């Protein structure tokens, strides 16, 4: 068990050929999906723009403690990313991404963080960049 995050490709940019008519889109998450398992498997690689493993339960817990030490318990990274090592189905909306990005930059500039945090920050920065490019939220899966 652990925490993964994904940004789905924008629906307008996915070409599905004859299967286009069967595609559905979750407006909250930006996820394009199919009711048919075969079509889901066939198009799986086309549907995600970026995906990162953020850590297992223990790693997320340790990073949460570090983030609280560095930013306080009411920071966006604590409240939206590290609040649980297994949350899924929720998302960080586009409007929250500038604050998350600024917080990450601030933490990294301070320089008093473990190497694991820097690695995770790189993953989150990639997700933020991709989310902005795709105009879809970061979704925890």
C-alpha positions in Angstrom: 0.0 0.0 0.0 1.1 3.5 -0.7 0.5 6.7 -2.5 0.6 7.3 -6.3 -0.4 10.4 -8.2 -1.4 10.9 -11.8 -2.3 13.6 -14.2 -4.7 12.5 -17.0 -4.4 13.7 -20.5 -6.8 16.3 -21.6 -9.7 14.7 -23.4 -9.3 17.1 -26.4 -5.8 15.7 -27.0 -6.6 12.0 -27.0 -7.3 10.3 -30.4 -9.1 7.0 -30.0 -10.2 6.3 -33.5 -13.4 4.3 -33.8 -13.5 3.8 -30.0 -14.0 7.6 -29.5 -17.8 7.1 -29.2 -17.3 4.8 -26.1 -15.0 7.1 -24.2 -16.4 8.9 -21.1 -14.8 11.6 -19.1 -14.9 12.4 -15.3 -15.2 16.2 -15.2 -13.7 16.4 -11.7 -10.6 14.3 -12.3 -10.2 14.8 -16.1 -10.0 11.0 -16.4 -11.1 9.5 -19.7 -12.4 6.0 -19.2 -14.4 3.2 -20.8 -17.1 0.9 -19.4 -15.6 -1.9 -21.5 -12.5 -3.5 -19.9 -11.0 -4.4 -23.2 -11.1 -0.8 -24.4 -9.7 0.3 -21.1 -6.7 -2.0 -21.5 -6.3 -1.1 -25.2 -6.1 2.7 -24.5 -4.5 2.7 -21.0 -1.2 4.1 -22.2 -2.8 7.0 -24.0 -4.9 8.2 -21.0 -2.2 9.3 -18.5 0.2 12.2 -19.1 2.2 11.6 -15.9 2.3 9.2 -13.0 4.5 9.0 -10.0 4.8 6.7 -7.0 5.1 9.1 -4.0 5.9 6.4 -1.5 4.6 3.6 0.7 2.7 4.3 3.9 5.8 4.5 6.1 7.6 6.8 3.7 4.6 9.2 3.4 4.3 9.2 7.2 8.0 10.2 7.6 7.7 12.8 4.9 4.6 14.2 6.6 6.5 14.7 9.8 9.4 16.4 7.9 6.9 18.6 6.1 5.2 19.6 9.3 8.6 20.4 10.8 9.5 22.6 7.8 6.1 24.2 7.0 3.7 23.7 9.8 0.7 21.5 9.9 -1.6 23.8 7.9 0.6 23.8 4.7 -0.9 22.7 1.4 1.6 19.9 1.1 0.6 18.5 4.5 -3.2 19.0 4.0 -3.4 17.8 0.4 -0.5 15.4 -0.2 0.8 13.9 3.1 -2.4 13.7 5.2 -2.5 10.0 4.6 -0.2 7.4 3.0 -3.1 5.7 1.2 -5.7 8.3 0.2 -7.0 7.9 -3.3 -9.7 9.3 -5.4 -9.1 12.9 -4.3 -7.4 15.6 -6.3 -5.5 18.8 -6.1 -7.4 21.3 -8.3 -5.6 23.6 -10.8 -6.4 26.6 -8.6 -4.3 25.1 -5.8 -1.2 24.3 -7.9 0.5 27.7 -7.7 0.4 27.6 -3.9 1.8 24.0 -3.9 4.5 25.0 -6.3 5.5 28.0 -4.2 5.6 25.9 -1.1 7.9 23.3 -2.7 10.2 26.0 -4.0 10.4 27.6 -0.5 11.1 24.2 1.2 13.8 23.4 -1.4 15.5 26.8 -1.1 15.6 26.5 2.7 17.9 23.5 2.1 17.1 21.7 5.4 15.3 18.7 4.1 16.2 15.0 3.7 17.2 13.7 0.2 13.9 11.8 0.0 12.0 15.0 0.2 14.0 16.5 -2.7 13.1 13.4 -4.8 9.5 13.7 -3.9 9.5 17.4 -4.6 10.8 16.7 -8.1 7.9 14.3 -8.7 5.4 16.8 -7.5 6.9 19.5 -9.6 6.6 17.3 -12.7 3.0 16.6 -11.8 2.3 20.3 -11.3 3.9 21.1 -14.7 2.0 18.4 -16.4 -1.3 19.3 -14.7 -0.9 22.9 -15.9 -0.1 21.8 -19.5 -3.0 19.3 -19.6 -5.4 21.6 -17.7 -6.3 18.7 -15.4 -5.8 18.2 -11.6 -3.3 16.0 -9.9 -5.3 12.9 -8.8 -4.3 10.4 -6.1 -4.8 6.8 -7.1 
